[in-house]
Amino acid sequence: MLTEGQVVDGHVVLSELGDGGFARVYRVRRQADGVQVALKVLLPEHLQKEAIRLRFVDEARLQQTLKHPNLVEVFGIVALPGIAGILMELLEGQSLAAFVESDGPIEDPAALRAIALPVLDGLQFAHDRQVVHRDIKPENIFLTRTQTGETVPRILDFGIAKIRGELRAPSRKGKSTLVNDLMGTPGYMSPEQMRSATAVDQRTDIFSMGATLLEVATGQDPFAGDSNMDVMVAVMSGRFTIPDALSRRDPKLAAAIARALQPERDDRFASCREFAAALRLDPPKPKPKPAPKPKPAPKPTPPPAPEERPSRRLGLEIHVGGQAAGRQEFDQDMVTIGKSRAAVLQIEDPTLVDLHAALQYDAGRWTLLDLGSDRGTRLNGVAINNSYVAPGDLIAIGGTTLRAHFGAESAPALAPPPMPVAPSAEAEAPDDIVWAHRPRRREPVTTRHVSGPLLILLILVAAVFLTLLWSGLGLGS
């Protein structure tokens, strides 16, 4: 093919980076400005096929129109005698598959979403322009790092899947992109893509993304099998397992993956935007403002009893079509409900969808979630998207009614905490609380009076005293 130092369309070949089943990639330096880029060239055995060469160039032109931070950028096309190539961005880093193989599965919910949400955003950008990838898998998601240390995922090989259906050449990697006449990778292909590579829409990429996230979060192949036929049967029948550890660790991720991997595409998310919304973590709750200090009172009111919380142990009485169908007990944080075998509580009710609703236990409460079902979910007769559930509540999904109980036995519905009664503003008693108006006590005003006999005696004494005084002075003669 190309040799070191060879000049191709104004680019100097520096080294070979790798090859696949239909193309080889080189590191090259642009002579005009010295910038290093990647050059992917079609292998000689495929170059001789005119139809394939023209499709290769056409798909490269399509990639040039997709400018998004999470898609690899294509700069130009090389169409020379004996060479058909694509000039694209040179990425430094490793694939998501290589990262999981070396570092293990990504169990941290925030770290996993730092990769999943940008990839879904890039796919939505392409889907809005009527472009479907058809080969989303960990090998085609490349992790790069910015100068600030931030990890940025980039989607590789956009638009190439249409060409691979004509190449019939197996990949040199462990996971082949082609299986006989199939276009894609078993274990990541949707059932409809296995039936026809052309009769697909954006929901085939949603299926592939669900399989990718399940593998990245657990380190296990989502549809394992001894042969490609075993894998295809598992995909077609929707036979996959979400470990209980993942459901407990990240119930939102487990529920989103279960919906994305539904064999019927109408039961999946309608778009990558909807998939991303189901994945996003709830924003942290604001810290409550400190309560104002109570005014000093002679005798404080005792605090209300702490609010009771539902038990994590969940019991559901099941009534289908008005007939009792038994009761089931659960002791886990997420209980998905539907008619699919993927649901934790599988109910034989034709009015349900495969994954209709879910009950999630978090922070001491059970929450009822509607998983986007057509007929909706009702709690005590009211349609809801998500709502807290109390003991004895009635949950209606399709033609099925469930009554919720917490703990080993039925518990009464939660009562609101008692409201404290404030003392009257008129209260003044130092040793008790006054609950009604009481008039203020006044001290009696005391007046001292001189009795009549005492007054007469005083007058007589005064008269005698004046008589003696008068005689002594000789004033009487």
C-alpha positions in Angstrom: 0.0 0.0 0.0 1.5 3.3 1.1 5.1 3.7 2.3 6.8 6.0 4.7 7.7 9.4 3.1 5.3 8.9 0.2 3.4 12.0 -0.7 -0.4 11.5 -1.3 -2.4 14.5 -2.4 -0.3 17.0 -0.5 0.2 14.8 2.6 3.4 13.0 3.7 3.0 9.5 5.0 4.6 9.2 8.5 3.5 5.7 9.7 0.8 3.1 9.6 -1.7 3.2 12.5 -3.7 0.0 11.8 -6.1 -1.7 9.5 -9.4 -3.5 9.4 -11.3 -5.7 7.0 -11.6 -3.2 4.2 -9.3 -0.2 4.9 -5.9 0.8 6.3 -5.2 3.9 8.4 -2.0 6.0 8.2 -0.7 9.0 10.1 0.2 11.7 7.6 1.4 15.3 7.8 -0.2 18.0 5.7 2.5 19.8 3.7 0.6 23.2 3.7 0.7 23.7 7.5 2.4 20.7 9.1 -0.7 19.5 10.8 -0.9 15.7 11.4 -4.2 14.0 10.3 -5.3 10.4 9.6 -5.7 9.0 6.1 -7.9 5.9 5.7 -7.5 4.2 2.3 -9.5 1.4 0.7 -7.6 -1.9 0.4 -6.5 -2.8 -3.1 -8.7 -5.9 -3.4 -11.8 -3.6 -2.9 -10.5 -0.7 -4.9 -10.9 -2.7 -8.1 -14.7 -2.8 -7.5 -16.0 0.4 -9.1 -19.3 0.3 -7.2 -17.6 -0.1 -3.8 -15.0 2.6 -4.6 -17.8 5.1 -5.6 -19.8 4.3 -2.5 -16.8 4.7 -0.3 -16.2 8.2 -1.6 -20.0 9.1 -1.4 -20.1 8.0 2.3 -17.0 10.1 2.9 -18.8 13.2 1.5 -21.7 12.4 3.8 -19.4 12.3 6.8 -18.0 15.8 5.8 -21.5 17.2 6.4 -21.7 15.9 10.0 -19.9 18.5 12.2 -20.4 17.7 15.9 -18.0 17.6 18.9 -18.8 13.9 19.5 -18.3 12.7 15.8 -14.9 12.2 14.2 -14.4 15.1 11.7 -13.7 14.4 8.0 -11.5 17.0 6.3 -11.5 15.8 2.7 -11.4 13.0 0.2 -8.5 11.5 -1.8 -9.6 10.1 -5.2 -6.4 9.3 -7.2 -5.5 6.5 -9.6 -5.0 3.4 -7.4 -5.9 5.3 -4.2 -9.3 6.0 -2.6 -9.0 7.6 0.9 -10.6 9.7 3.5 -8.7 12.5 5.4 -10.0 12.7 8.9 -9.2 14.0 12.4 -6.2 12.2 14.1 -7.4 11.0 17.5 -5.2 10.3 20.5 -6.6 7.9 23.1 -8.2 4.5 23.1 -11.5 2.9 22.3 -14.2 2.3 24.9 -13.7 -1.4 24.4 -10.0 -1.2 25.2 -10.7 0.9 28.2 -13.2 -1.6 29.7 -10.8 -4.5 28.9 -7.9 -2.8 30.8 -9.7 -0.9 33.6 -12.8 -3.1 34.0 -16.5 -2.1 33.8 -17.6 1.5 34.6 -19.7 1.2 37.7 -19.8 4.9 38.8 -23.1 6.3 37.5 -21.7 9.8 36.8 -18.7 8.5 34.9 -20.8 6.2 32.8 -23.2 9.1 31.9 -20.2 11.3 31.0 -19.7 8.9 28.1 -23.2 7.8 27.3 -24.9 11.2 27.1 -22.5 12.8 24.7 -22.6 9.7 22.4 -26.5 9.9 22.4 -26.2 13.6 21.6 -24.0 12.8 18.6 -26.3 10.1 17.4 -29.3 12.4 17.7 -27.5 15.0 15.6 -26.9 12.4 12.8 -30.5 11.0 13.1 -31.9 14.5 12.6 -30.1 14.5 9.3 -31.5 11.0 8.3 -28.2 9.2 8.9 -28.2 5.9 10.8 -24.9 4.4 12.0 -25.9 0.7 12.1 -22.7 -0.4 13.9 -22.6 1.2 17.3 -20.5 -0.8 19.7 -17.6 -0.2 22.2 -15.0 -0.5 19.5 -16.5 2.4 17.5 -16.6 4.8 20.5 -13.2 6.4 20.9 -12.2 8.2 24.2 -10.0 11.3 23.8 -8.8 13.7 26.5 -8.8 17.5 26.4 -5.9 19.6 27.8 -7.9 20.0 31.0 -8.1 16.2 31.5 -11.8 15.9 30.4 -12.8 12.7 28.6 -14.6 13.3 25.3 -16.2 10.3 23.5 -16.1 10.4 19.7 -18.1 8.1 17.3 -16.1 6.4 14.6 -17.0 5.0 11.2 -20.2 7.0 10.6 -21.9 6.1 7.3 -19.4 3.3 6.5 -21.9 0.6 7.5 -23.8 1.0 4.2 -20.6 0.0 2.3 -19.7 -2.9 4.5 -22.7 -4.9 3.4 -21.1 -5.2 -0.1 -17.6 -6.0 1.0 -18.2 -9.5 2.5 -14.8 -9.2 4.2 -14.5 -10.2 7.9 -12.9 -7.8 10.4 -9.5 -8.8 11.8 -10.7 -7.9 15.2 -12.3 -10.4 17.5 -15.8 -9.1 16.9 -16.5 -9.0 13.2 -18.6 -6.3 11.6 -19.9 -8.8 9.0 -21.5 -12.2 9.5 -22.1 -13.8 6.1 -24.5 -11.4 4.4 -25.4 -9.5 7.6 -24.4 -5.9 8.0 -23.3 -5.1 11.6 -22.0 -6.9 14.7 -23.9 -9.8 16.3 -24.8 -8.9 19.9 -25.3 -5.3 19.0 -27.6 -5.6 16.0 -31.3 -5.1 16.5 -33.7 -7.9 15.4 -34.9 -5.8 12.5 -31.3 -5.1 11.3 -30.7 -8.9 11.3 -33.7 -9.3 9.1 -32.9 -6.5 6.7 -30.0 -4.0 6.9 -31.9 -1.4 4.9 -35.3 -1.5 6.6 -34.0 0.2 9.8 -34.4 3.6 11.4 -32.8 5.4 14.3 -34.2 2.8 16.8 -31.6 0.3 15.6 -28.9 2.6 16.9 -30.9 2.9 20.2 -30.8 -0.9 20.5 -27.1 -1.0 19.8 -26.5 1.7 22.4 -28.5 -0.2 25.0 -26.3 -3.3 24.4 -23.2 -1.2 24.5 -24.1 0.4 27.9 -25.0 -3.0 29.4 -21.6 -4.4 28.4 -19.7 -1.3 29.6 -21.6 -1.2 33.0 -21.2 -5.0 33.7 -18.2 -6.1 31.7 -20.2 -8.9 30.2 -21.6 -9.5 26.6 -25.3 -8.6 26.6 -26.2 -11.6 24.4 -23.6 -14.3 25.0 -23.7 -17.5 23.0 -21.5 -20.3 21.7 -22.1 -19.3 18.1 -23.4 -16.4 16.1 -26.7 -18.3 15.6 -27.1 -18.6 19.4 -26.5 -14.8 19.7 -29.0 -14.0 17.0 -31.7 -16.2 18.6 -31.1 -14.5 22.0 -31.4 -11.1 20.3 -34.5 -12.0 18.3 -36.3 -13.4 21.5 -35.2 -10.5 23.8 -33.3 -12.9 26.0 -30.9 -10.8 28.0 -30.2 -10.4 31.7 -29.7 -7.2 33.8 -27.8 -8.2 37.0 -29.5 -7.4 40.3 -26.3 -5.6 41.3 -26.8 -3.1 38.5 -30.5 -2.6 39.3 -29.6 -1.8 42.9 -26.6 0.4 42.0 -28.2 2.4 39.2 -32.0 1.6 38.8 -32.4 4.4 36.2 -29.7 2.9 34.0 -31.1 -0.6 34.4 -34.6 0.5 33.4 -33.4 2.5 30.4 -31.3 -0.4 29.1 -34.2 -2.8 29.5 -36.4 -0.5 27.4 -33.7 0.1 24.7 -33.2 -3.7 24.3 -36.8 -4.5 23.6 -37.1 -6.8 20.5 -40.0 -4.8 19.1 -38.7 -1.4 18.1 -42.1 0.3 18.9 -41.4 -0.6 22.6 -38.0 1.2 22.6 -37.3 4.8 23.0 -38.5 6.8 20.0 -35.3 8.9 19.9 -31.8 9.2 21.4 -33.0 12.4 23.0 -35.7 10.5 24.9 -33.1 7.8 25.8 -30.8 10.5 27.2 -33.6 12.1 29.2 -34.4 8.7 30.9 -30.7 8.3 31.8 -30.1 11.7 33.3 -29.6 11.7 37.1 -31.9 13.8 39.2 -30.3 17.2 40.2 -29.2 17.2 43.9 -31.9 18.4 46.2 -31.2 21.9 47.7 -30.3 21.9 51.3 -33.2 22.9 53.5 -33.0 26.3 55.1 -32.5 26.2 58.8 -35.7 26.6 60.7 -36.0 29.9 62.6 -35.2 29.6 66.3 -38.5 29.3 68.3 -39.3 32.1 70.7 -38.6 31.2 74.3 -41.7 29.7 76.0 -42.2 28.9 79.6 -42.8 25.3 78.7 -41.9 24.1 75.1 -44.3 21.9 73.1 -43.0 18.4 72.7 -41.7 17.7 69.1 -44.0 15.6 66.8 -43.3 12.0 66.4 -41.0 11.1 63.5 -42.7 10.3 60.2 -43.1 6.7 59.4 -41.4 5.4 56.3 -42.5 2.5 54.1 -40.5 -0.7 54.5 -38.2 -1.8 51.6 -40.1 -5.1 51.6 -42.9 -4.7 49.0 -46.0 -6.8 48.7 -48.3 -6.5 45.7 -51.8 -8.0 45.5 -52.5 -8.7 41.8 -56.0 -8.5 40.2 -56.2 -9.1 36.4 -59.5 -8.3 34.7 -61.2 -8.0 38.1 -60.1 -11.5 39.2 -57.6 -12.0 42.0 -54.3 -13.4 40.7 -52.3 -13.8 43.9 -49.8 -11.8 45.8 -46.0 -11.5 45.3 -43.3 -10.2 47.7 -40.2 -8.4 46.7 -37.1 -7.3 48.6 -35.2 -5.1 46.1 -34.9 -1.4 45.1 -36.4 -1.7 41.6 -39.4 -3.7 40.5 -40.2 -3.4 36.8 -43.7 -4.5 35.7 -44.9 -5.7 32.3 -45.7 -8.7 30.2 -42.1 -9.2 29.0 -39.9 -11.8 30.6 -37.4 -9.0 31.2 -39.8 -7.5 33.8 -39.2 -8.4 37.4 -43.0 -8.8 37.8 -44.3 -10.5 34.6 -48.1 -10.3 34.3 -50.0 -12.2 31.6 -52.2 -9.2 30.6 -52.5 -8.4 26.8 -53.3 -4.8 27.7 -49.8 -4.2 29.1 -46.7 -3.4 27.1 -43.4 -5.3 27.7 -42.2 -2.9 30.3 -45.2 -0.9 31.5 -44.2 0.6 34.8 -41.7 0.3 37.7 -41.6 0.7 41.5 -38.4 2.3 42.8 -37.3 2.4 46.4 -35.1 5.4 47.3 -34.5 7.4 50.5 -37.1 5.5 52.4 -39.9 5.9 49.9 -41.5 3.8 47.1 -42.0 5.8 43.9 -44.3 4.6 41.0 -42.8 5.4 37.5 -44.6 5.1 34.2 -42.2 3.8 31.5 -43.8 5.6 28.6 -46.7 3.1 28.1 -49.4 3.8 25.6 -52.3 3.3 28.1 -50.5 5.0 31.0 -50.4 4.3 34.7 -52.9 5.4 37.3 -52.5 5.7 41.1 -55.7 5.7 43.0 -57.5 6.6 39.8 -55.2 9.5 38.8 -52.9 9.3 35.8 -49.2 9.8 36.8 -45.7 9.8 35.4 -44.1 9.4 38.8 -45.6 9.6 42.3 -44.9 8.4 45.8 -46.9 5.2 46.9 -48.4 4.7 50.3 -49.6 1.4 51.9 -53.0 0.4 50.5 -52.7 2.5 47.3 -54.2 1.1 44.2 -52.1 0.9 41.0 -53.9 0.5 37.7 -51.9 -0.6 34.6 -53.9 -1.7 31.6 -56.4 -4.2 32.8 -54.4 -5.1 35.9 -54.8 -3.6 39.4 -52.2 -3.9 42.1 -52.6 -3.0 45.8 -49.3 -2.1 47.6 -48.3 -3.3 51.0 -45.0 -2.6 52.8 -43.3 -5.0 55.3 -44.5 -8.5 56.2 -48.1 -7.3 57.0 -50.4 -4.6 55.7 -49.6 -1.2 57.2 -52.0 1.7 57.6 -51.7 4.7 55.3 -49.2 7.3 56.4 -50.8 10.1 58.4 -49.5 13.6 58.3 -47.4 14.6 61.4 -49.5 16.3 64.1 -49.4 20.1 64.0 -48.1 21.8 67.1 -50.5 24.2 68.9 -49.1 27.6 69.6 -49.8 29.3 73.0 -52.0 32.3 73.2 -50.4 35.7 72.8 -52.2 36.7 76.1 -50.4 34.1 78.2 -48.4 35.3 81.1 -48.4 32.5 83.7 -44.8 31.7 84.6 -45.4 28.0 85.3 -47.9 26.9 82.7 -49.2 27.6 79.2 -52.4 29.6 79.0 -54.7 28.4 76.2 -57.6 30.9 76.7 -57.8 34.6 77.6 -57.5 35.3 81.3 -57.9 38.9 82.7 -54.8 40.3 84.4 -55.1 40.3 88.3 -54.9 43.7 89.9 -53.7 44.4 93.5 -56.5 46.1 95.6 -55.8 49.7 96.6 -56.0 50.1 100.5 -57.3 53.4 102.2 -56.7 53.9 106.0 -59.7 55.6 107.9 -59.7 57.0 111.6 -62.7 55.7 113.6 -65.2 58.1 115.4 -64.5 57.3 119.1 -60.8 57.8 118.7 -61.4 61.2 117.2 -63.5 62.3 120.1 -60.9 61.2 122.6 -58.3 63.1 120.7 -60.4 66.3 120.9 -60.9 66.0 124.7 -57.2 65.5 125.3 -56.5 68.6 123.2 -59.1 70.6 125.2 -57.6 69.6 128.6 -54.1 70.4 127.3 -55.2 73.9 126.2 -57.0 74.6 129.6 -53.9 73.7 131.6 -51.8 75.8 129.4 -54.1 78.7 129.7 -54.2 78.5 133.5 -50.4 78.2 133.8 -49.9 81.4 131.9 -52.4 83.3 134.1 -54.5 84.1 131.3 -57.7 82.9 133.1 -57.9 85.8 135.7 
